[in-house]
Amino acid sequence: MFYLVAYDISDNKRRKKIADLLEGYGCRVQFSVFECRLSVKKYGELKQRLRRYYREEEQDSLRFYPISGHTLGQVEIWGEPPLLMPPSSTIV
């Protein structure tokens, strides 16, 4: 599944940790927005790892938007980078 992950974290140190963590799961497309193509297992793993840095009492915000294959084809992008696409299939 394709996910758009957005965050608003007030603490610089935790915001950096979250950005670094997301870099391992997807592609940064805006300062605080990542596109991630994840399996169910990887999505669960990502959320579990993000919980370590998330602080509700400090008004942190993390949002996960699942985007289906149908709506993914309707995404409009103005500017860079291009939409994160899955690797193409290889027939052996």
PDB file with one MODEL, atoms N, CA, C and O in Angstrom:
MODEL        1
ATOM      1  N   MET A   1       0.852  -1.180   0.000  1.00  0.00           N
ATOM      2  CA  MET A   1       0.000   0.000   0.000  1.00  0.00           C
ATOM      3  C   MET A   1       0.894   1.238   0.000  1.00  0.00           C
ATOM      4  O   MET A   1       2.001   1.250   0.538  1.00  0.00           O
ATOM      5  N   PHE A   2       0.362   2.258  -0.621  1.00  0.00           N
ATOM      6  CA  PHE A   2       1.078   3.528  -0.693  1.00  0.00           C
ATOM      7  C   PHE A   2       0.559   4.434   0.431  1.00  0.00           C
ATOM      8  O   PHE A   2      -0.652   4.548   0.617  1.00  0.00           O
ATOM      9  N   TYR A   3       1.450   5.070   1.173  1.00  0.00           N
ATOM     10  CA  TYR A   3       1.078   5.959   2.277  1.00  0.00           C
ATOM     11  C   TYR A   3       1.752   7.314   2.109  1.00  0.00           C
ATOM     12  O   TYR A   3       2.914   7.426   1.720  1.00  0.00           O
ATOM     13  N   LEU A   4       0.974   8.318   2.418  1.00  0.00           N
ATOM     14  CA  LEU A   4       1.534   9.657   2.565  1.00  0.00           C
ATOM     15  C   LEU A   4       1.628   9.901   4.063  1.00  0.00           C
ATOM     16  O   LEU A   4       0.619   9.829   4.764  1.00  0.00           O
ATOM     17  N   VAL A   5       2.813  10.185   4.561  1.00  0.00           N
ATOM     18  CA  VAL A   5       3.037  10.390   5.989  1.00  0.00           C
ATOM     19  C   VAL A   5       3.467  11.839   6.206  1.00  0.00           C
ATOM     20  O   VAL A   5       4.447  12.305   5.624  1.00  0.00           O
ATOM     21  N   ALA A   6       2.721  12.538   7.048  1.00  0.00           N
ATOM     22  CA  ALA A   6       3.019  13.947   7.337  1.00  0.00           C
ATOM     23  C   ALA A   6       3.174  14.117   8.847  1.00  0.00           C
ATOM     24  O   ALA A   6       2.524  13.423   9.629  1.00  0.00           O
ATOM     25  N   TYR A   7       4.030  15.035   9.240  1.00  0.00           N
ATOM     26  CA  TYR A   7       4.229  15.241  10.677  1.00  0.00           C
ATOM     27  C   TYR A   7       4.446  16.718  10.977  1.00  0.00           C
ATOM     28  O   TYR A   7       4.918  17.490  10.142  1.00  0.00           O
ATOM     29  N   ASP A   8       4.086  17.075  12.196  1.00  0.00           N
ATOM     30  CA  ASP A   8       4.364  18.404  12.743  1.00  0.00           C
ATOM     31  C   ASP A   8       4.854  18.174  14.166  1.00  0.00           C
ATOM     32  O   ASP A   8       4.068  17.872  15.063  1.00  0.00           O
ATOM     33  N   ILE A   9       6.141  18.318  14.360  1.00  0.00           N
ATOM     34  CA  ILE A   9       6.792  18.028  15.642  1.00  0.00           C
ATOM     35  C   ILE A   9       7.531  19.292  16.075  1.00  0.00           C
ATOM     36  O   ILE A   9       8.363  19.810  15.331  1.00  0.00           O
ATOM     37  N   SER A  10       7.231  19.783  17.265  1.00  0.00           N
ATOM     38  CA  SER A  10       7.808  21.059  17.696  1.00  0.00           C
ATOM     39  C   SER A  10       9.273  20.943  18.135  1.00  0.00           C
ATOM     40  O   SER A  10      10.050  21.885  17.976  1.00  0.00           O
ATOM     41  N   ASP A  11       9.634  19.813  18.673  1.00  0.00           N
ATOM     42  CA  ASP A  11      10.996  19.627  19.201  1.00  0.00           C
ATOM     43  C   ASP A  11      11.962  19.262  18.066  1.00  0.00           C
ATOM     44  O   ASP A  11      11.752  18.277  17.358  1.00  0.00           O
ATOM     45  N   ASN A  12      13.007  20.051  17.902  1.00  0.00           N
ATOM     46  CA  ASN A  12      13.947  19.839  16.795  1.00  0.00           C
ATOM     47  C   ASN A  12      14.601  18.465  16.824  1.00  0.00           C
ATOM     48  O   ASN A  12      14.752  17.824  15.784  1.00  0.00           O
ATOM     49  N   LYS A  13      14.985  18.017  17.998  1.00  0.00           N
ATOM     50  CA  LYS A  13      15.695  16.729  18.110  1.00  0.00           C
ATOM     51  C   LYS A  13      14.770  15.568  17.721  1.00  0.00           C
ATOM     52  O   LYS A  13      15.171  14.679  16.970  1.00  0.00           O
ATOM     53  N   ARG A  14      13.535  15.577  18.233  1.00  0.00           N
ATOM     54  CA  ARG A  14      12.604  14.505  17.891  1.00  0.00           C
ATOM     55  C   ARG A  14      12.169  14.580  16.428  1.00  0.00           C
ATOM     56  O   ARG A  14      11.993  13.548  15.779  1.00  0.00           O
ATOM     57  N   ARG A  15      11.993  15.804  15.904  1.00  0.00           N
ATOM     58  CA  ARG A  15      11.636  15.970  14.490  1.00  0.00           C
ATOM     59  C   ARG A  15      12.728  15.384  13.592  1.00  0.00           C
ATOM     60  O   ARG A  15      12.426  14.743  12.585  1.00  0.00           O
ATOM     61  N   LYS A  16      13.984  15.599  13.950  1.00  0.00           N
ATOM     62  CA  LYS A  16      15.104  15.038  13.178  1.00  0.00           C
ATOM     63  C   LYS A  16      15.097  13.512  13.249  1.00  0.00           C
ATOM     64  O   LYS A  16      15.341  12.837  12.249  1.00  0.00           O
ATOM     65  N   LYS A  17      14.817  12.977  14.429  1.00  0.00           N
ATOM     66  CA  LYS A  17      14.771  11.505  14.582  1.00  0.00           C
ATOM     67  C   LYS A  17      13.668  10.919  13.707  1.00  0.00           C
ATOM     68  O   LYS A  17      13.863   9.896  13.051  1.00  0.00           O
ATOM     69  N   ILE A  18      12.506  11.574  13.703  1.00  0.00           N
ATOM     70  CA  ILE A  18      11.387  11.088  12.899  1.00  0.00           C
ATOM     71  C   ILE A  18      11.720  11.179  11.408  1.00  0.00           C
ATOM     72  O   ILE A  18      11.438  10.248  10.654  1.00  0.00           O
ATOM     73  N   ALA A  19      12.308  12.275  10.988  1.00  0.00           N
ATOM     74  CA  ALA A  19      12.693  12.416   9.575  1.00  0.00           C
ATOM     75  C   ALA A  19      13.710  11.349   9.185  1.00  0.00           C
ATOM     76  O   ALA A  19      13.595  10.739   8.122  1.00  0.00           O
ATOM     77  N   ASP A  20      14.698  11.123  10.038  1.00  0.00           N
ATOM     78  CA  ASP A  20      15.714  10.101   9.755  1.00  0.00           C
ATOM     79  C   ASP A  20      15.078   8.722   9.652  1.00  0.00           C
ATOM     80  O   ASP A  20      15.432   7.928   8.779  1.00  0.00           O
ATOM     81  N   LEU A  21      14.141   8.444  10.547  1.00  0.00           N
ATOM     82  CA  LEU A  21      13.461   7.150  10.528  1.00  0.00           C
ATOM     83  C   LEU A  21      12.661   6.981   9.232  1.00  0.00           C
ATOM     84  O   LEU A  21      12.720   5.933   8.589  1.00  0.00           O
ATOM     85  N   LEU A  22      11.911   8.026   8.857  1.00  0.00           N
ATOM     86  CA  LEU A  22      11.103   7.949   7.640  1.00  0.00           C
ATOM     87  C   LEU A  22      11.963   7.827   6.386  1.00  0.00           C
ATOM     88  O   LEU A  22      11.531   7.227   5.402  1.00  0.00           O
ATOM     89  N   GLU A  23      13.163   8.382   6.406  1.00  0.00           N
ATOM     90  CA  GLU A  23      14.066   8.253   5.255  1.00  0.00           C
ATOM     91  C   GLU A  23      14.332   6.788   4.933  1.00  0.00           C
ATOM     92  O   GLU A  23      14.587   6.439   3.780  1.00  0.00           O
ATOM     93  N   GLY A  24      14.274   5.941   5.938  1.00  0.00           N
ATOM     94  CA  GLY A  24      14.502   4.518   5.725  1.00  0.00           C
ATOM     95  C   GLY A  24      13.294   3.774   5.178  1.00  0.00           C
ATOM     96  O   GLY A  24      13.398   2.604   4.811  1.00  0.00           O
ATOM     97  N   TYR A  25      12.161   4.439   5.123  1.00  0.00           N
ATOM     98  CA  TYR A  25      10.931   3.784   4.669  1.00  0.00           C
ATOM     99  C   TYR A  25      10.329   4.400   3.413  1.00  0.00           C
ATOM    100  O   TYR A  25       9.458   3.801   2.781  1.00  0.00           O
ATOM    101  N   GLY A  26      10.789   5.589   3.052  1.00  0.00           N
ATOM    102  CA  GLY A  26      10.173   6.229   1.896  1.00  0.00           C
ATOM    103  C   GLY A  26      11.009   7.377   1.376  1.00  0.00           C
ATOM    104  O   GLY A  26      12.212   7.472   1.621  1.00  0.00           O
ATOM    105  N   CYS A  27      10.328   8.246   0.649  1.00  0.00           N
ATOM    106  CA  CYS A  27      10.987   9.365  -0.022  1.00  0.00           C
ATOM    107  C   CYS A  27      10.403  10.679   0.485  1.00  0.00           C
ATOM    108  O   CYS A  27       9.184  10.855   0.506  1.00  0.00           O
ATOM    109  N   ARG A  28      11.262  11.591   0.889  1.00  0.00           N
ATOM    110  CA  ARG A  28      10.803  12.909   1.330  1.00  0.00           C
ATOM    111  C   ARG A  28      10.350  13.703   0.108  1.00  0.00           C
ATOM    112  O   ARG A  28      11.100  13.858  -0.855  1.00  0.00           O
ATOM    113  N   VAL A  29       9.108  14.208   0.157  1.00  0.00           N
ATOM    114  CA  VAL A  29       8.588  14.991  -0.963  1.00  0.00           C
ATOM    115  C   VAL A  29       8.303  16.438  -0.577  1.00  0.00           C
ATOM    116  O   VAL A  29       8.187  17.299  -1.449  1.00  0.00           O
ATOM    117  N   GLN A  30       8.192  16.708   0.700  1.00  0.00           N
ATOM    118  CA  GLN A  30       8.060  18.059   1.247  1.00  0.00           C
ATOM    119  C   GLN A  30       8.877  18.045   2.538  1.00  0.00           C
ATOM    120  O   GLN A  30       9.345  16.987   2.960  1.00  0.00           O
ATOM    121  N   PHE A  31       9.051  19.199   3.165  1.00  0.00           N
ATOM    122  CA  PHE A  31       9.889  19.241   4.350  1.00  0.00           C
ATOM    123  C   PHE A  31       9.426  18.236   5.414  1.00  0.00           C
ATOM    124  O   PHE A  31      10.261  17.569   6.024  1.00  0.00           O
ATOM    125  N   SER A  32       8.137  18.118   5.643  1.00  0.00           N
ATOM    126  CA  SER A  32       7.620  17.207   6.662  1.00  0.00           C
ATOM    127  C   SER A  32       6.635  16.197   6.087  1.00  0.00           C
ATOM    128  O   SER A  32       5.701  15.775   6.769  1.00  0.00           O
ATOM    129  N   VAL A  33       6.845  15.813   4.837  1.00  0.00           N
ATOM    130  CA  VAL A  33       5.945  14.866   4.170  1.00  0.00           C
ATOM    131  C   VAL A  33       6.772  13.818   3.427  1.00  0.00           C
ATOM    132  O   VAL A  33       7.704  14.138   2.689  1.00  0.00           O
ATOM    133  N   PHE A  34       6.398  12.555   3.647  1.00  0.00           N
ATOM    134  CA  PHE A  34       7.078  11.443   2.986  1.00  0.00           C
ATOM    135  C   PHE A  34       6.068  10.596   2.239  1.00  0.00           C
ATOM    136  O   PHE A  34       4.926  10.446   2.674  1.00  0.00           O
ATOM    137  N   GLU A  35       6.495  10.039   1.107  1.00  0.00           N
ATOM    138  CA  GLU A  35       5.736   9.024   0.397  1.00  0.00           C
ATOM    139  C   GLU A  35       6.403   7.693   0.687  1.00  0.00           C
ATOM    140  O   GLU A  35       7.616   7.540   0.548  1.00  0.00           O
ATOM    141  N   CYS A  36       5.574   6.727   1.095  1.00  0.00           N
ATOM    142  CA  CYS A  36       6.117   5.417   1.463  1.00  0.00           C
ATOM    143  C   CYS A  36       5.280   4.316   0.814  1.00  0.00           C
ATOM    144  O   CYS A  36       4.051   4.345   0.881  1.00  0.00           O
ATOM    145  N   ARG A  37       5.926   3.379   0.208  1.00  0.00           N
ATOM    146  CA  ARG A  37       5.250   2.187  -0.313  1.00  0.00           C
ATOM    147  C   ARG A  37       5.632   1.055   0.629  1.00  0.00           C
ATOM    148  O   ARG A  37       6.782   0.618   0.662  1.00  0.00           O
ATOM    149  N   LEU A  38       4.639   0.581   1.402  1.00  0.00           N
ATOM    150  CA  LEU A  38       4.936  -0.342   2.499  1.00  0.00           C
ATOM    151  C   LEU A  38       4.022  -1.552   2.492  1.00  0.00           C
ATOM    152  O   LEU A  38       2.845  -1.459   2.142  1.00  0.00           O
ATOM    153  N   SER A  39       4.568  -2.668   2.875  1.00  0.00           N
ATOM    154  CA  SER A  39       3.758  -3.858   3.142  1.00  0.00           C
ATOM    155  C   SER A  39       3.037  -3.633   4.475  1.00  0.00           C
ATOM    156  O   SER A  39       3.373  -2.713   5.220  1.00  0.00           O
ATOM    157  N   VAL A  40       2.067  -4.462   4.761  1.00  0.00           N
ATOM    158  CA  VAL A  40       1.359  -4.363   6.044  1.00  0.00           C
ATOM    159  C   VAL A  40       2.354  -4.500   7.193  1.00  0.00           C
ATOM    160  O   VAL A  40       2.281  -3.766   8.179  1.00  0.00           O
ATOM    161  N   LYS A  41       3.268  -5.430   7.060  1.00  0.00           N
ATOM    162  CA  LYS A  41       4.267  -5.656   8.108  1.00  0.00           C
ATOM    163  C   LYS A  41       5.163  -4.425   8.301  1.00  0.00           C
ATOM    164  O   LYS A  41       5.422  -4.009   9.430  1.00  0.00           O
ATOM    165  N   LYS A  42       5.628  -3.856   7.201  1.00  0.00           N
ATOM    166  CA  LYS A  42       6.511  -2.682   7.302  1.00  0.00           C
ATOM    167  C   LYS A  42       5.759  -1.460   7.839  1.00  0.00           C
ATOM    168  O   LYS A  42       6.317  -0.652   8.581  1.00  0.00           O
ATOM    169  N   TYR A  43       4.487  -1.339   7.452  1.00  0.00           N
ATOM    170  CA  TYR A  43       3.682  -0.226   7.960  1.00  0.00           C
ATOM    171  C   TYR A  43       3.536  -0.328   9.475  1.00  0.00           C
ATOM    172  O   TYR A  43       3.679   0.667  10.186  1.00  0.00           O
ATOM    173  N   GLY A  44       3.255  -1.517   9.960  1.00  0.00           N
ATOM    174  CA  GLY A  44       3.156  -1.730  11.405  1.00  0.00           C
ATOM    175  C   GLY A  44       4.475  -1.440  12.109  1.00  0.00           C
ATOM    176  O   GLY A  44       4.508  -0.819  13.171  1.00  0.00           O
ATOM    177  N   GLU A  45       5.546  -1.897  11.503  1.00  0.00           N
ATOM    178  CA  GLU A  45       6.882  -1.671  12.064  1.00  0.00           C
ATOM    179  C   GLU A  45       7.195  -0.177  12.131  1.00  0.00           C
ATOM    180  O   GLU A  45       7.716   0.309  13.136  1.00  0.00           O
ATOM    181  N   LEU A  46       6.873   0.554  11.048  1.00  0.00           N
ATOM    182  CA  LEU A  46       7.131   1.993  11.027  1.00  0.00           C
ATOM    183  C   LEU A  46       6.358   2.702  12.145  1.00  0.00           C
ATOM    184  O   LEU A  46       6.922   3.520  12.871  1.00  0.00           O
ATOM    185  N   LYS A  47       5.070   2.386  12.277  1.00  0.00           N
ATOM    186  CA  LYS A  47       4.265   3.048  13.310  1.00  0.00           C
ATOM    187  C   LYS A  47       4.808   2.740  14.701  1.00  0.00           C
ATOM    188  O   LYS A  47       4.857   3.618  15.563  1.00  0.00           O
ATOM    189  N   GLN A  48       5.206   1.518  14.914  1.00  0.00           N
ATOM    190  CA  GLN A  48       5.755   1.140  16.218  1.00  0.00           C
ATOM    191  C   GLN A  48       7.043   1.927  16.508  1.00  0.00           C
ATOM    192  O   GLN A  48       7.247   2.399  17.627  1.00  0.00           O
ATOM    193  N   ARG A  49       7.887   2.061  15.519  1.00  0.00           N
ATOM    194  CA  ARG A  49       9.147   2.784  15.730  1.00  0.00           C
ATOM    195  C   ARG A  49       8.910   4.291  15.922  1.00  0.00           C
ATOM    196  O   ARG A  49       9.623   4.945  16.682  1.00  0.00           O
ATOM    197  N   LEU A  50       7.894   4.834  15.221  1.00  0.00           N
ATOM    198  CA  LEU A  50       7.592   6.263  15.368  1.00  0.00           C
ATOM    199  C   LEU A  50       7.036   6.577  16.754  1.00  0.00           C
ATOM    200  O   LEU A  50       7.242   7.677  17.268  1.00  0.00           O
ATOM    201  N   ARG A  51       6.341   5.635  17.358  1.00  0.00           N
ATOM    202  CA  ARG A  51       5.755   5.868  18.696  1.00  0.00           C
ATOM    203  C   ARG A  51       6.821   6.271  19.716  1.00  0.00           C
ATOM    204  O   ARG A  51       6.536   6.984  20.679  1.00  0.00           O
ATOM    205  N   ARG A  52       8.009   5.821  19.500  1.00  0.00           N
ATOM    206  CA  ARG A  52       9.118   6.138  20.422  1.00  0.00           C
ATOM    207  C   ARG A  52       9.364   7.649  20.511  1.00  0.00           C
ATOM    208  O   ARG A  52       9.786   8.155  21.551  1.00  0.00           O
ATOM    209  N   TYR A  53       9.097   8.361  19.412  1.00  0.00           N
ATOM    210  CA  TYR A  53       9.410   9.793  19.377  1.00  0.00           C
ATOM    211  C   TYR A  53       8.180  10.687  19.486  1.00  0.00           C
ATOM    212  O   TYR A  53       8.302  11.886  19.736  1.00  0.00           O
ATOM    213  N   TYR A  54       7.021  10.120  19.303  1.00  0.00           N
ATOM    214  CA  TYR A  54       5.772  10.880  19.316  1.00  0.00           C
ATOM    215  C   TYR A  54       5.386  11.265  20.748  1.00  0.00           C
ATOM    216  O   TYR A  54       5.401  10.419  21.641  1.00  0.00           O
ATOM    217  N   ARG A  55       5.036  12.550  20.970  1.00  0.00           N
ATOM    218  CA  ARG A  55       4.620  13.035  22.302  1.00  0.00           C
ATOM    219  C   ARG A  55       3.303  13.799  22.161  1.00  0.00           C
ATOM    220  O   ARG A  55       3.287  14.966  21.769  1.00  0.00           O
ATOM    221  N   GLU A  56       2.229  13.137  22.478  1.00  0.00           N
ATOM    222  CA  GLU A  56       0.913  13.767  22.393  1.00  0.00           C
ATOM    223  C   GLU A  56       0.828  14.980  23.309  1.00  0.00           C
ATOM    224  O   GLU A  56       0.241  15.997  22.939  1.00  0.00           O
ATOM    225  N   GLU A  57       1.404  14.883  24.492  1.00  0.00           N
ATOM    226  CA  GLU A  57       1.347  15.977  25.467  1.00  0.00           C
ATOM    227  C   GLU A  57       2.071  17.232  24.965  1.00  0.00           C
ATOM    228  O   GLU A  57       1.870  18.317  25.510  1.00  0.00           O
ATOM    229  N   GLU A  58       2.896  17.098  23.950  1.00  0.00           N
ATOM    230  CA  GLU A  58       3.594  18.250  23.361  1.00  0.00           C
ATOM    231  C   GLU A  58       2.954  18.661  22.032  1.00  0.00           C
ATOM    232  O   GLU A  58       3.552  19.382  21.233  1.00  0.00           O
ATOM    233  N   GLN A  59       1.728  18.186  21.818  1.00  0.00           N
ATOM    234  CA  GLN A  59       0.932  18.532  20.640  1.00  0.00           C
ATOM    235  C   GLN A  59       1.590  18.120  19.328  1.00  0.00           C
ATOM    236  O   GLN A  59       1.424  18.785  18.306  1.00  0.00           O
ATOM    237  N   ASP A  60       2.335  17.026  19.365  1.00  0.00           N
ATOM    238  CA  ASP A  60       2.883  16.472  18.125  1.00  0.00           C
ATOM    239  C   ASP A  60       1.735  15.997  17.247  1.00  0.00           C
ATOM    240  O   ASP A  60       0.653  15.665  17.732  1.00  0.00           O
ATOM    241  N   SER A  61       1.991  15.973  15.968  1.00  0.00           N
ATOM    242  CA  SER A  61       1.003  15.466  15.027  1.00  0.00           C
ATOM    243  C   SER A  61       1.704  14.593  13.991  1.00  0.00           C
ATOM    244  O   SER A  61       2.685  14.998  13.367  1.00  0.00           O
ATOM    245  N   LEU A  62       1.177  13.396  13.829  1.00  0.00           N
ATOM    246  CA  LEU A  62       1.631  12.471  12.786  1.00  0.00           C
ATOM    247  C   LEU A  62       0.392  11.999  12.051  1.00  0.00           C
ATOM    248  O   LEU A  62      -0.590  11.609  12.684  1.00  0.00           O
ATOM    249  N   ARG A  63       0.420  12.027  10.730  1.00  0.00           N
ATOM    250  CA  ARG A  63      -0.743  11.610   9.942  1.00  0.00           C
ATOM    251  C   ARG A  63      -0.296  10.609   8.889  1.00  0.00           C
ATOM    252  O   ARG A  63       0.738  10.769   8.240  1.00  0.00           O
ATOM    253  N   PHE A  64      -1.117   9.564   8.741  1.00  0.00           N
ATOM    254  CA  PHE A  64      -0.837   8.498   7.783  1.00  0.00           C
ATOM    255  C   PHE A  64      -2.029   8.414   6.831  1.00  0.00           C
ATOM    256  O   PHE A  64      -3.134   8.075   7.255  1.00  0.00           O
ATOM    257  N   TYR A  65      -1.823   8.709   5.589  1.00  0.00           N
ATOM    258  CA  TYR A  65      -2.893   8.674   4.595  1.00  0.00           C
ATOM    259  C   TYR A  65      -2.656   7.494   3.653  1.00  0.00           C
ATOM    260  O   TYR A  65      -1.754   7.547   2.817  1.00  0.00           O
ATOM    261  N   PRO A  66      -3.451   6.434   3.775  1.00  0.00           N
ATOM    262  CA  PRO A  66      -3.320   5.346   2.799  1.00  0.00           C
ATOM    263  C   PRO A  66      -3.922   5.791   1.473  1.00  0.00           C
ATOM    264  O   PRO A  66      -4.984   6.411   1.438  1.00  0.00           O
ATOM    265  N   ILE A  67      -3.236   5.469   0.390  1.00  0.00           N
ATOM    266  CA  ILE A  67      -3.713   5.848  -0.945  1.00  0.00           C
ATOM    267  C   ILE A  67      -3.819   4.577  -1.775  1.00  0.00           C
ATOM    268  O   ILE A  67      -2.829   3.874  -1.977  1.00  0.00           O
ATOM    269  N   SER A  68      -5.005   4.289  -2.249  1.00  0.00           N
ATOM    270  CA  SER A  68      -5.234   3.064  -3.017  1.00  0.00           C
ATOM    271  C   SER A  68      -4.629   3.194  -4.409  1.00  0.00           C
ATOM    272  O   SER A  68      -4.294   4.291  -4.858  1.00  0.00           O
ATOM    273  N   GLY A  69      -4.497   2.064  -5.076  1.00  0.00           N
ATOM    274  CA  GLY A  69      -3.971   2.060  -6.434  1.00  0.00           C
ATOM    275  C   GLY A  69      -4.829   2.888  -7.369  1.00  0.00           C
ATOM    276  O   GLY A  69      -4.327   3.538  -8.286  1.00  0.00           O
ATOM    277  N   HIS A  70      -6.151   2.856  -7.122  1.00  0.00           N
ATOM    278  CA  HIS A  70      -7.071   3.619  -7.966  1.00  0.00           C
ATOM    279  C   HIS A  70      -6.823   5.132  -7.826  1.00  0.00           C
ATOM    280  O   HIS A  70      -6.699   5.837  -8.828  1.00  0.00           O
ATOM    281  N   THR A  71      -6.754   5.616  -6.602  1.00  0.00           N
ATOM    282  CA  THR A  71      -6.567   7.059  -6.408  1.00  0.00           C
ATOM    283  C   THR A  71      -5.119   7.485  -6.656  1.00  0.00           C
ATOM    284  O   THR A  71      -4.851   8.645  -6.968  1.00  0.00           O
ATOM    285  N   LEU A  72      -4.186   6.535  -6.515  1.00  0.00           N
ATOM    286  CA  LEU A  72      -2.778   6.872  -6.784  1.00  0.00           C
ATOM    287  C   LEU A  72      -2.605   7.349  -8.225  1.00  0.00           C
ATOM    288  O   LEU A  72      -1.798   8.237  -8.500  1.00  0.00           O
ATOM    289  N   GLY A  73      -3.371   6.751  -9.140  1.00  0.00           N
ATOM    290  CA  GLY A  73      -3.303   7.152 -10.537  1.00  0.00           C
ATOM    291  C   GLY A  73      -3.858   8.543 -10.795  1.00  0.00           C
ATOM    292  O   GLY A  73      -3.644   9.115 -11.864  1.00  0.00           O
ATOM    293  N   GLN A  74      -4.571   9.086  -9.817  1.00  0.00           N
ATOM    294  CA  GLN A  74      -5.164  10.410  -9.980  1.00  0.00           C
ATOM    295  C   GLN A  74      -4.352  11.507  -9.283  1.00  0.00           C
ATOM    296  O   GLN A  74      -4.737  12.677  -9.303  1.00  0.00           O
ATOM    297  N   VAL A  75      -3.245  11.130  -8.677  1.00  0.00           N
ATOM    298  CA  VAL A  75      -2.418  12.106  -7.972  1.00  0.00           C
ATOM    299  C   VAL A  75      -1.831  13.096  -8.971  1.00  0.00           C
ATOM    300  O   VAL A  75      -1.298  12.698 -10.006  1.00  0.00           O
ATOM    301  N   GLU A  76      -1.928  14.357  -8.665  1.00  0.00           N
ATOM    302  CA  GLU A  76      -1.302  15.398  -9.481  1.00  0.00           C
ATOM    303  C   GLU A  76      -0.090  15.926  -8.734  1.00  0.00           C
ATOM    304  O   GLU A  76      -0.158  16.177  -7.531  1.00  0.00           O
ATOM    305  N   ILE A  77       0.979  16.087  -9.420  1.00  0.00           N
ATOM    306  CA  ILE A  77       2.206  16.608  -8.822  1.00  0.00           C
ATOM    307  C   ILE A  77       2.671  17.794  -9.631  1.00  0.00           C
ATOM    308  O   ILE A  77       2.835  17.717 -10.848  1.00  0.00           O
ATOM    309  N   TRP A  78       2.875  18.872  -8.947  1.00  0.00           N
ATOM    310  CA  TRP A  78       3.446  20.072  -9.564  1.00  0.00           C
ATOM    311  C   TRP A  78       4.812  20.260  -8.930  1.00  0.00           C
ATOM    312  O   TRP A  78       4.892  20.547  -7.736  1.00  0.00           O
ATOM    313  N   GLY A  79       5.849  20.113  -9.661  1.00  0.00           N
ATOM    314  CA  GLY A  79       7.198  20.279  -9.122  1.00  0.00           C
ATOM    315  C   GLY A  79       7.848  18.938  -8.866  1.00  0.00           C
ATOM    316  O   GLY A  79       7.362  17.902  -9.320  1.00  0.00           O
ATOM    317  N   GLU A  80       8.926  18.962  -8.152  1.00  0.00           N
ATOM    318  CA  GLU A  80       9.732  17.768  -7.863  1.00  0.00           C
ATOM    319  C   GLU A  80       9.582  17.381  -6.408  1.00  0.00           C
ATOM    320  O   GLU A  80       9.179  18.222  -5.604  1.00  0.00           O
ATOM    321  N   PRO A  81       9.881  16.163  -6.031  1.00  0.00           N
ATOM    322  CA  PRO A  81      10.268  15.026  -6.854  1.00  0.00           C
ATOM    323  C   PRO A  81       9.053  14.332  -7.434  1.00  0.00           C
ATOM    324  O   PRO A  81       7.927  14.597  -7.015  1.00  0.00           O
ATOM    325  N   PRO A  82       9.272  13.436  -8.407  1.00  0.00           N
ATOM    326  CA  PRO A  82       8.158  12.689  -8.977  1.00  0.00           C
ATOM    327  C   PRO A  82       7.601  11.703  -7.954  1.00  0.00           C
ATOM    328  O   PRO A  82       8.230  11.430  -6.932  1.00  0.00           O
ATOM    329  N   LEU A  83       6.423  11.177  -8.239  1.00  0.00           N
ATOM    330  CA  LEU A  83       5.777  10.208  -7.367  1.00  0.00           C
ATOM    331  C   LEU A  83       6.653   8.972  -7.225  1.00  0.00           C
ATOM    332  O   LEU A  83       7.216   8.480  -8.203  1.00  0.00           O
ATOM    333  N   LEU A  84       6.760   8.481  -6.011  1.00  0.00           N
ATOM    334  CA  LEU A  84       7.527   7.265  -5.740  1.00  0.00           C
ATOM    335  C   LEU A  84       6.808   6.097  -6.398  1.00  0.00           C
ATOM    336  O   LEU A  84       5.670   5.788  -6.043  1.00  0.00           O
ATOM    337  N   MET A  85       7.448   5.464  -7.330  1.00  0.00           N
ATOM    338  CA  MET A  85       6.834   4.350  -8.051  1.00  0.00           C
ATOM    339  C   MET A  85       7.515   3.053  -7.664  1.00  0.00           C
ATOM    340  O   MET A  85       8.696   3.044  -7.315  1.00  0.00           O
ATOM    341  N   PRO A  86       6.759   1.937  -7.726  1.00  0.00           N
ATOM    342  CA  PRO A  86       7.380   0.654  -7.414  1.00  0.00           C
ATOM    343  C   PRO A  86       8.363   0.266  -8.510  1.00  0.00           C
ATOM    344  O   PRO A  86       8.235   0.703  -9.653  1.00  0.00           O
ATOM    345  N   PRO A  87       9.328  -0.544  -8.159  1.00  0.00           N
ATOM    346  CA  PRO A  87      10.247  -0.991  -9.205  1.00  0.00           C
ATOM    347  C   PRO A  87       9.474  -1.783 -10.250  1.00  0.00           C
ATOM    348  O   PRO A  87       8.518  -2.489  -9.929  1.00  0.00           O
ATOM    349  N   SER A  88       9.893  -1.660 -11.486  1.00  0.00           N
ATOM    350  CA  SER A  88       9.186  -2.377 -12.548  1.00  0.00           C
ATOM    351  C   SER A  88       9.446  -3.866 -12.439  1.00  0.00           C
ATOM    352  O   SER A  88      10.460  -4.286 -11.880  1.00  0.00           O
ATOM    353  N   SER A  89       8.543  -4.655 -12.966  1.00  0.00           N
ATOM    354  CA  SER A  89       8.671  -6.099 -12.912  1.00  0.00           C
ATOM    355  C   SER A  89       9.729  -6.570 -13.892  1.00  0.00           C
ATOM    356  O   SER A  89       9.960  -5.950 -14.930  1.00  0.00           O
ATOM    357  N   THR A  90      10.355  -7.660 -13.550  1.00  0.00           N
ATOM    358  CA  THR A  90      11.337  -8.261 -14.423  1.00  0.00           C
ATOM    359  C   THR A  90      10.886  -9.682 -14.738  1.00  0.00           C
ATOM    360  O   THR A  90      10.610 -10.467 -13.831  1.00  0.00           O
ATOM    361  N   ILE A  91      10.812 -10.007 -16.016  1.00  0.00           N
ATOM    362  CA  ILE A  91      10.435 -11.369 -16.419  1.00  0.00           C
ATOM    363  C   ILE A  91      11.697 -12.133 -16.727  1.00  0.00           C
ATOM    364  O   ILE A  91      12.508 -11.715 -17.553  1.00  0.00           O
ATOM    365  N   VAL A  92      11.858 -13.265 -16.050  1.00  0.00           N
ATOM    366  CA  VAL A  92      13.067 -14.083 -16.253  1.00  0.00           C
ATOM    367  C   VAL A  92      12.709 -15.311 -17.036  1.00  0.00           C
ATOM    368  O   VAL A  92      13.575 -16.138 -17.319  1.00  0.00           O
TER     369      VAL A  92
ENDMDL
END
